[in-house]
Amino acid sequence: MSNAPTEETVLDVEHFTDRLFAFSITRPASFRFRTGEFIMIGLPKTEEQKRPVMRAYSIASPAWDDKLEFYSIKVEDGPLTSRLQKIVSGDTVLLGRKPVGTLVLDALLPGKRLWMFSTGTGFAPFASLVRDPETYERYDEVIVTHTCRDAGELEYSQRLVADLINDPLVGEMVVNADGSPKLKLITSLTREDHPLTGRITTLLDTGKLFDVAGTEPLNKGMDRVMICGSKDMIGDTAKMVESFGLEEGSNSEPKHFVVEKSFVG
């Protein structure tokens, strides 16, 4: 079997801010992945770029979807995103063949509550996980945090989570029998006024996060954690989570929390 990327067609594109956009592409019939994994994607070579530029992108759609969705930042001089941000329906995107990643349910020990800490486009793998029925079958409570700079950058996560109540597959799973939410989205901003402001590390350190969520502090007997964001955010948040006694796991050795390795180093 060839290891060369497949050529897929852009189905739709939506721009949220001058820094963020989402797009979906066709999915090969043979393409399989675990919810939460990432894949290499890129664009065909050009006269200026003699070889395709490929980058790791978390798959934002759930494993059962017949298309593949991605959530991306825009970088004007980026080798890939300077071109990728200009794609339109009908364009070609290159898709790698081997999805991998640590933000998968099997990399965590069984628990009662699942936390997903994200910043910026780090919400992408969680967009996949919150649309997977297995997430709600494994946990009694699911809490996603999304920290961005300004309010416009929260549109993707807020709309996606709000729409889940109408989802034919998980709509009935995101609420408890008494009508209370089984899935909670907690958003915070760092550069604009918002009901909750501050970085996730600050919210964890002060305990403000737990006050807003209505939970006790993290403990390894109940809580499981996934972390995705910038390199610094991942490192700082992982240290904070470890201070609560949780241990980092992997595909080969499940533990109490996992981080997205593709964005580290």
LINURLIN-V141990 format. One record per residue. N is the residue number from 1. PSI is psi in whole degrees, -180 to 180 (999 if undefined). NEAR is the number of other C-alpha atoms within 8 Angstrom. D_FIRST is the distance of its C-alpha to the first C-alpha in Angstrom with 2 decimals. Layout:
BEGIN
[[N PSI NEAR D_FIRST] [N PSI NEAR D_FIRST]]
END
This chain:
BEGIN
[[1 137 2 0.00] [2 143 3 3.83] [3 -1 6 6.56] [4 145 6 9.05] [5 153 8 11.31] [6 157 8 11.91] [7 117 8 15.41] [8 158 12 17.71] [9 134 11 21.37] [10 127 16 24.30] [11 -44 10 26.33] [12 159 9 29.33] [13 138 12 30.82] [14 127 7 33.90] [15 132 8 35.87] [16 -44 12 38.08] [17 -177 8 39.79] [18 1 6 39.66] [19 -15 8 37.32] [20 141 13 35.07] [21 162 14 32.95] [22 152 12 30.34] [23 158 12 27.75] [24 152 12 25.20] [25 166 13 22.09] [26 153 11 20.11] [27 123 9 17.64] [28 143 6 14.38] [29 -28 4 14.97] [30 -2 4 12.00] [31 122 7 13.08] [32 141 6 15.04] [33 160 8 17.40] [34 136 8 20.70] [35 128 13 23.74] [36 -10 16 24.80] [37 169 15 21.51] [38 167 12 20.58] [39 157 14 17.64] [40 130 13 17.39] [41 160 12 18.57] [42 -169 12 20.01] [43 153 12 21.33] [44 155 10 20.53] [45 158 10 22.27] [46 -179 8 25.88] [47 -36 5 28.57] [48 -38 5 29.68] [49 101 8 26.32] [50 -20 7 24.36] [51 145 7 21.24] [52 138 10 19.98] [53 122 11 21.71] [54 140 9 19.76] [55 156 8 21.72] [56 129 9 21.44] [57 130 9 22.79] [58 141 12 23.72] [59 119 16 22.77] [60 -17 14 26.23] [61 155 13 25.49] [62 162 13 25.35] [63 -20 10 22.34] [64 -10 5 23.79] [65 149 7 24.14] [66 1 6 22.37] [67 168 9 22.31] [68 127 12 21.63] [69 145 11 24.80] [70 152 13 25.54] [71 122 12 28.88] [72 152 8 29.48] [73 158 9 32.26] [74 128 12 33.44] [75 115 8 34.08] [76 -39 6 35.82] [77 16 6 34.74] [78 140 8 31.40] [79 -34 7 28.52] [80 -52 11 26.49] [81 -20 12 29.02] [82 -30 12 31.52] [83 -39 8 29.25] [84 -36 8 27.55] [85 -12 8 31.01] [86 4 6 31.68] [87 153 9 28.85] [88 168 8 30.05] [89 135 9 28.79] [90 -17 7 26.56] [91 168 8 25.20] [92 134 10 21.53] [93 139 13 20.07] [94 135 12 16.75] [95 125 12 15.01] [96 172 12 12.90] [97 -12 11 10.17] [98 96 6 12.01] [99 141 12 15.58] [100 176 8 18.10] [101 162 11 21.89] [102 -10 13 25.16] [103 60 13 26.99] [104 151 12 26.04] [105 -33 6 28.61] [106 -12 7 27.40] [107 2 15 28.26] [108 145 14 31.90] [109 156 9 34.51] [110 144 5 36.24] [111 -176 11 38.95] [112 -36 11 41.27] [113 133 12 40.70] [114 123 13 37.62] [115 139 12 38.26] [116 110 13 35.79] [117 122 12 37.18] [118 153 14 35.83] [119 145 14 36.96] [120 -133 10 35.92] [121 -1 11 32.28] [122 -9 11 31.82] [123 -19 13 32.66] [124 -52 12 29.19] [125 -28 16 27.58] [126 -26 12 30.86] [127 -31 13 30.69] [128 -48 15 27.68] [129 -36 11 29.42] [130 -11 9 32.72] [131 11 10 31.11] [132 122 13 29.53] [133 -32 10 31.90] [134 -30 6 30.88] [135 -42 10 32.54] [136 -21 12 35.86] [137 -29 7 35.47] [138 -26 9 35.21] [139 144 11 37.96] [140 -25 9 41.50] [141 137 10 41.53] [142 123 13 38.99] [143 121 13 40.28] [144 132 13 38.38] [145 142 13 40.03] [146 114 15 39.26] [147 129 15 41.20] [148 179 12 41.31] [149 -47 9 43.77] [150 168 10 45.25] [151 -35 10 45.43] [152 -27 7 43.22] [153 -6 12 40.23] [154 -6 12 40.65] [155 -45 9 40.26] [156 -51 8 36.57] [157 -42 10 37.00] [158 -44 9 40.41] [159 -42 8 39.51] [160 -47 9 36.30] [161 -41 10 38.18] [162 -35 7 41.21] [163 -14 8 39.17] [164 -27 11 37.66] [165 -24 11 40.86] [166 3 6 39.96] [167 128 8 36.35] [168 -21 5 36.04] [169 -43 6 33.77] [170 2 12 35.40] [171 -42 11 38.69] [172 -11 7 40.76] [173 -17 9 39.08] [174 -1 12 40.01] [175 151 13 43.70] [176 171 9 45.70] [177 -30 5 48.03] [178 4 5 50.97] [179 -8 6 49.36] [180 152 7 48.70] [181 132 8 45.33] [182 -26 11 42.70] [183 129 10 40.63] [184 137 9 42.47] [185 121 10 41.54] [186 118 10 43.74] [187 148 9 43.72] [188 154 14 45.52] [189 154 16 46.16] [190 -14 11 47.07] [191 -1 6 48.71] [192 160 9 50.38] [193 144 7 52.70] [194 155 8 51.02] [195 -29 5 52.13] [196 123 8 50.12] [197 151 10 49.71] [198 157 10 48.20] [199 157 10 45.06] [200 -35 10 43.43] [201 -39 9 44.62] [202 -41 8 48.16] [203 -33 11 47.98] [204 -43 11 46.83] [205 -41 8 49.46] [206 -16 7 52.32] [207 0 9 51.32] [208 -37 9 51.47] [209 -43 10 47.99] [210 -32 11 49.15] [211 -46 9 52.33] [212 -39 7 50.47] [213 -19 9 47.97] [214 36 6 50.82] [215 169 6 49.33] [216 167 6 50.35] [217 163 7 48.69] [218 138 8 45.33] [219 142 9 45.47] [220 -12 10 42.77] [221 -24 5 44.11] [222 -40 9 43.26] [223 141 13 41.19] [224 146 14 37.50] [225 140 11 36.36] [226 142 12 33.33] [227 130 15 33.78] [228 129 15 32.03] [229 -148 14 33.52] [230 166 10 34.28] [231 -47 9 34.02] [232 -42 6 37.79] [233 -44 10 37.98] [234 -47 14 35.41] [235 -46 8 37.23] [236 -41 9 40.68] [237 -38 11 39.88] [238 -43 10 38.17] [239 -40 8 41.35] [240 -43 11 43.47] [241 -39 10 41.55] [242 -30 10 41.89] [243 -17 7 45.63] [244 0 10 45.81] [245 4 8 44.48] [246 147 12 40.87] [247 144 8 38.16] [248 135 11 34.69] [249 -177 12 31.80] [250 178 11 28.05] [251 -37 9 25.13] [252 -21 5 26.14] [253 85 7 29.86] [254 139 12 31.06] [255 -144 13 34.41] [256 -24 14 36.59] [257 158 13 34.83] [258 155 15 31.57] [259 161 12 30.88] [260 105 13 27.98] [261 -26 7 26.70] [262 -21 6 24.70] [263 11 8 28.11] [264 129 8 29.87] [265 999 3 30.45]]
END
